[in-house]
């Protein structure tokens, strides 16, 4: 990722499956277990980031 450039990040969670897209391209997928209901966390490694216009939508 390029410092200072804005990105659109989308996260989809279905049961234990998590898919993350950056600018409409898949960036990673993973399995997650023991997720506390109603909890969300964002973090950055080796740098810093700002998040704006964060929205959470339920499907179905």
N, CA, C and O atoms as CSV, one atom per row, in Angstrom:
chain,resi,resn,atom,element,x,y,z
A,1,UNK,N,N,0.837,-1.164,0.000
A,1,UNK,CA,C,0.000,0.000,0.000
A,1,UNK,C,C,0.891,1.239,0.000
A,1,UNK,O,O,1.997,1.234,0.541
A,2,UNK,N,N,0.386,2.281,-0.612
A,2,UNK,CA,C,1.136,3.525,-0.751
A,2,UNK,C,C,0.746,4.485,0.374
A,2,UNK,O,O,-0.438,4.787,0.528
A,3,UNK,N,N,1.709,4.974,1.164
A,3,UNK,CA,C,1.381,5.917,2.231
A,3,UNK,C,C,0.676,7.160,1.685
A,3,UNK,O,O,1.054,7.693,0.641
A,4,UNK,N,N,-0.351,7.613,2.401
A,4,UNK,CA,C,-1.071,8.825,2.032
A,4,UNK,C,C,-2.174,8.623,1.017
A,4,UNK,O,O,-2.971,9.534,0.792
A,5,UNK,N,N,-2.244,7.465,0.401
A,5,UNK,CA,C,-3.283,7.195,-0.596
A,5,UNK,C,C,-4.504,6.597,0.098
A,5,UNK,O,O,-4.363,5.686,0.913
A,6,UNK,N,N,-5.694,7.095,-0.213
A,6,UNK,CA,C,-6.896,6.499,0.380
A,6,UNK,C,C,-7.250,5.183,-0.317
A,6,UNK,O,O,-7.051,5.035,-1.523
A,7,UNK,N,N,-7.769,4.249,0.445
A,7,UNK,CA,C,-8.200,2.953,-0.071
A,7,UNK,C,C,-9.612,2.669,0.405
A,7,UNK,O,O,-10.016,3.115,1.478
A,8,UNK,N,N,-10.356,1.931,-0.391
A,8,UNK,CA,C,-11.660,1.437,0.049
A,8,UNK,C,C,-11.460,-0.007,0.488
A,8,UNK,O,O,-11.038,-0.852,-0.301
A,9,UNK,N,N,-11.764,-0.281,1.744
A,9,UNK,CA,C,-11.586,-1.616,2.303
A,9,UNK,C,C,-12.951,-2.160,2.693
A,9,UNK,O,O,-13.715,-1.505,3.402
A,10,UNK,N,N,-13.248,-3.371,2.220
A,10,UNK,CA,C,-14.503,-4.039,2.567
A,10,UNK,C,C,-14.174,-5.362,3.229
A,10,UNK,O,O,-13.300,-6.100,2.775
A,11,UNK,N,N,-14.890,-5.655,4.312
A,11,UNK,CA,C,-14.704,-6.900,5.049
A,11,UNK,C,C,-16.039,-7.629,5.078
A,11,UNK,O,O,-17.057,-7.061,5.473
A,12,UNK,N,N,-16.028,-8.890,4.659
A,12,UNK,CA,C,-17.224,-9.725,4.675
A,12,UNK,C,C,-16.966,-10.906,5.598
A,12,UNK,O,O,-15.960,-11.604,5.470
A,13,UNK,N,N,-17.887,-11.121,6.531
A,13,UNK,CA,C,-17.768,-12.235,7.467
A,13,UNK,C,C,-19.004,-13.105,7.328
A,13,UNK,O,O,-20.132,-12.620,7.413
A,14,UNK,N,N,-18.778,-14.405,7.112
A,14,UNK,CA,C,-19.857,-15.391,6.998
A,14,UNK,C,C,-19.469,-16.574,7.876
A,14,UNK,O,O,-18.666,-17.418,7.479
A,15,UNK,N,N,-20.046,-16.625,9.067
A,15,UNK,CA,C,-19.662,-17.670,10.010
A,15,UNK,C,C,-18.221,-17.475,10.441
A,15,UNK,O,O,-17.878,-16.464,11.053
A,16,UNK,N,N,-17.373,-18.455,10.118
A,16,UNK,CA,C,-15.958,-18.362,10.498
A,16,UNK,C,C,-15.083,-17.862,9.353
A,16,UNK,O,O,-13.868,-17.746,9.511
A,17,UNK,N,N,-15.682,-17.568,8.209
A,17,UNK,CA,C,-14.912,-17.129,7.041
A,17,UNK,C,C,-14.902,-15.606,6.963
A,17,UNK,O,O,-15.946,-14.962,7.067
A,18,UNK,N,N,-13.714,-15.041,6.779
A,18,UNK,CA,C,-13.542,-13.594,6.633
A,18,UNK,C,C,-12.833,-13.328,5.310
A,18,UNK,O,O,-11.783,-13.909,5.037
A,19,UNK,N,N,-13.407,-12.450,4.488
A,19,UNK,CA,C,-12.779,-12.030,3.236
A,19,UNK,C,C,-12.586,-10.527,3.278
A,19,UNK,O,O,-13.494,-9.790,3.662
A,20,UNK,N,N,-11.408,-10.071,2.883
A,20,UNK,CA,C,-11.094,-8.646,2.885
A,20,UNK,C,C,-10.719,-8.222,1.474
A,20,UNK,O,O,-9.873,-8.838,0.825
A,21,UNK,N,N,-11.364,-7.159,1.015
A,21,UNK,CA,C,-11.116,-6.614,-0.318
A,21,UNK,C,C,-10.546,-5.208,-0.178
A,21,UNK,O,O,-10.983,-4.436,0.676
A,22,UNK,N,N,-9.575,-4.882,-1.012
A,22,UNK,CA,C,-9.007,-3.541,-1.075
A,22,UNK,C,C,-9.224,-3.038,-2.492
A,22,UNK,O,O,-8.744,-3.637,-3.455
A,23,UNK,N,N,-9.954,-1.929,-2.613
A,23,UNK,CA,C,-10.286,-1.363,-3.929
A,23,UNK,C,C,-10.853,-2.421,-4.870
A,23,UNK,O,O,-10.422,-2.537,-6.017
A,24,UNK,N,N,-11.828,-3.195,-4.374
A,24,UNK,CA,C,-12.575,-4.198,-5.143
A,24,UNK,C,C,-11.775,-5.436,-5.525
A,24,UNK,O,O,-12.294,-6.283,-6.251
A,25,UNK,N,N,-10.534,-5.577,-5.068
A,25,UNK,CA,C,-9.736,-6.779,-5.331
A,25,UNK,C,C,-9.522,-7.529,-4.024
A,25,UNK,O,O,-9.252,-6.917,-2.990
A,26,UNK,N,N,-9.643,-8.857,-4.068
A,26,UNK,CA,C,-9.458,-9.621,-2.834
A,26,UNK,C,C,-8.021,-9.485,-2.353
A,26,UNK,O,O,-7.076,-9.651,-3.125
A,27,UNK,N,N,-7.872,-9.186,-1.089
A,27,UNK,CA,C,-6.549,-9.005,-0.496
A,27,UNK,C,C,-6.189,-10.190,0.390
A,27,UNK,O,O,-5.030,-10.601,0.448
A,28,UNK,N,N,-7.200,-10.744,1.086
A,28,UNK,CA,C,-6.934,-11.908,1.927
A,28,UNK,C,C,-8.233,-12.562,2.340
A,28,UNK,O,O,-9.293,-11.935,2.331
A,29,UNK,N,N,-8.140,-13.813,2.699
A,29,UNK,CA,C,-9.254,-14.526,3.305
A,29,UNK,C,C,-8.688,-15.358,4.446
A,29,UNK,O,O,-7.533,-15.782,4.408
A,30,UNK,N,N,-9.510,-15.585,5.453
A,30,UNK,CA,C,-9.035,-16.305,6.633
A,30,UNK,C,C,-10.212,-16.930,7.363
A,30,UNK,O,O,-11.363,-16.550,7.150
A,31,UNK,N,N,-9.916,-17.877,8.212
A,31,UNK,CA,C,-10.898,-18.445,9.127
A,31,UNK,C,C,-10.702,-17.787,10.487
A,31,UNK,O,O,-9.575,-17.559,10.927
A,32,UNK,N,N,-11.811,-17.488,11.138
A,32,UNK,CA,C,-11.761,-16.873,12.465
A,32,UNK,C,C,-12.625,-17.703,13.406
A,32,UNK,O,O,-13.713,-18.144,13.034
A,33,UNK,N,N,-12.143,-17.912,14.607
A,33,UNK,CA,C,-12.874,-18.710,15.580
A,33,UNK,C,C,-13.013,-17.930,16.878
A,33,UNK,O,O,-12.209,-17.049,17.182
A,34,UNK,N,N,-14.043,-18.268,17.633
A,34,UNK,CA,C,-14.295,-17.644,18.939
A,34,UNK,C,C,-14.377,-16.122,18.843
A,34,UNK,O,O,-13.738,-15.410,19.617
A,35,UNK,N,N,-15.165,-15.632,17.894
A,35,UNK,CA,C,-15.342,-14.189,17.717
A,35,UNK,C,C,-16.422,-13.710,18.687
A,35,UNK,O,O,-17.554,-14.188,18.620
A,36,UNK,N,N,-16.100,-12.779,19.587
A,36,UNK,CA,C,-17.136,-12.244,20.475
A,36,UNK,C,C,-18.195,-11.493,19.668
A,36,UNK,O,O,-17.864,-10.646,18.838
A,37,UNK,N,N,-19.446,-11.802,19.910
A,37,UNK,CA,C,-20.542,-11.163,19.189
A,37,UNK,C,C,-20.548,-9.662,19.447
A,37,UNK,O,O,-20.435,-9.219,20.590
A,38,UNK,N,N,-20.680,-8.879,18.369
A,38,UNK,CA,C,-20.774,-7.433,18.488
A,38,UNK,C,C,-19.443,-6.722,18.664
A,38,UNK,O,O,-19.425,-5.531,18.975
A,39,UNK,N,N,-18.336,-7.412,18.475
A,39,UNK,CA,C,-17.013,-6.798,18.650
A,39,UNK,C,C,-16.315,-6.656,17.303
A,39,UNK,O,O,-16.424,-7.531,16.445
A,40,UNK,N,N,-15.602,-5.553,17.123
A,40,UNK,CA,C,-14.846,-5.292,15.908
A,40,UNK,C,C,-13.557,-4.593,16.294
A,40,UNK,O,O,-13.557,-3.712,17.154
A,41,UNK,N,N,-12.466,-4.978,15.669
A,41,UNK,CA,C,-11.192,-4.329,15.949
A,41,UNK,C,C,-10.432,-4.057,14.664
A,41,UNK,O,O,-10.466,-4.863,13.734
A,42,UNK,N,N,-9.754,-2.936,14.611
A,42,UNK,CA,C,-8.902,-2.574,13.480
A,42,UNK,C,C,-7.519,-2.258,14.023
A,42,UNK,O,O,-7.391,-1.619,15.068
A,43,UNK,N,N,-6.484,-2.701,13.322
A,43,UNK,CA,C,-5.137,-2.377,13.776
A,43,UNK,C,C,-4.215,-2.217,12.582
A,43,UNK,O,O,-4.525,-2.657,11.475
A,44,UNK,N,N,-3.095,-1.591,12.819
A,44,UNK,CA,C,-2.076,-1.361,11.795
A,44,UNK,C,C,-0.744,-1.825,12.368
A,44,UNK,O,O,-0.430,-1.562,13.529
A,45,UNK,N,N,0.029,-2.511,11.551
A,45,UNK,CA,C,1.348,-2.981,11.957
A,45,UNK,C,C,2.411,-2.188,11.205
A,45,UNK,O,O,2.291,-1.994,9.995
A,46,UNK,N,N,3.427,-1.738,11.885
A,46,UNK,CA,C,4.548,-1.009,11.298
A,46,UNK,C,C,4.112,0.274,10.586
A,46,UNK,O,O,4.498,0.515,9.443
A,47,UNK,N,N,3.321,1.081,11.253
A,47,UNK,CA,C,2.899,2.348,10.668
A,47,UNK,C,C,1.696,2.898,11.402
A,47,UNK,O,O,1.462,2.561,12.562
A,48,UNK,N,N,0.935,3.740,10.732
A,48,UNK,CA,C,-0.281,4.292,11.308
A,48,UNK,C,C,-1.312,4.468,10.197
A,48,UNK,O,O,-0.972,4.513,9.015
A,49,UNK,N,N,-2.568,4.564,10.598
A,49,UNK,CA,C,-3.654,4.717,9.621
A,49,UNK,C,C,-4.791,5.490,10.249
A,49,UNK,O,O,-4.941,5.528,11.471
A,50,UNK,N,N,-5.578,6.098,9.407
A,50,UNK,CA,C,-6.805,6.753,9.835
A,50,UNK,C,C,-7.964,6.071,9.123
A,50,UNK,O,O,-7.842,5.688,7.959
A,51,UNK,N,N,-9.067,5.922,9.805
A,51,UNK,CA,C,-10.244,5.301,9.221
A,51,UNK,C,C,-11.376,6.313,9.247
A,51,UNK,O,O,-11.617,6.957,10.268
A,52,UNK,N,N,-12.071,6.455,8.128
A,52,UNK,CA,C,-13.217,7.365,8.076
A,52,UNK,C,C,-14.361,6.676,7.346
A,52,UNK,O,O,-14.166,5.713,6.604
A,53,UNK,N,N,-15.539,7.191,7.576
A,53,UNK,CA,C,-16.747,6.661,6.942
A,53,UNK,C,C,-16.885,5.155,7.159
A,53,UNK,O,O,-17.207,4.417,6.228
A,54,UNK,N,N,-16.639,4.702,8.394
A,54,UNK,CA,C,-16.774,3.288,8.731
A,54,UNK,C,C,-18.254,2.964,8.871
A,54,UNK,O,O,-18.981,3.623,9.614
A,55,UNK,N,N,-18.692,1.933,8.142
A,55,UNK,CA,C,-20.087,1.492,8.209
A,55,UNK,C,C,-20.120,-0.014,8.423
A,55,UNK,O,O,-19.269,-0.745,7.914
A,56,UNK,N,N,-21.106,-0.466,9.176
A,56,UNK,CA,C,-21.326,-1.893,9.374
A,56,UNK,C,C,-22.735,-2.199,8.894
A,56,UNK,O,O,-23.706,-1.610,9.370
A,57,UNK,N,N,-22.839,-3.125,7.947
A,57,UNK,CA,C,-24.127,-3.508,7.381
A,57,UNK,C,C,-24.351,-4.997,7.592
A,57,UNK,O,O,-23.441,-5.802,7.392
A,58,UNK,N,N,-25.554,-5.358,7.996
A,58,UNK,CA,C,-25.911,-6.770,8.130
A,58,UNK,C,C,-26.599,-7.227,6.854
A,58,UNK,O,O,-27.444,-6.522,6.303
A,59,UNK,N,N,-26.234,-8.392,6.399
A,59,UNK,CA,C,-26.879,-8.963,5.213
A,59,UNK,C,C,-28.032,-9.847,5.639
A,59,UNK,O,O,-28.079,-10.352,6.761
A,60,UNK,N,N,-28.964,-10.020,4.710
A,60,UNK,CA,C,-30.054,-10.961,4.969
A,60,UNK,C,C,-31.213,-10.284,5.448
A,60,UNK,O,O,-32.232,-10.920,5.719
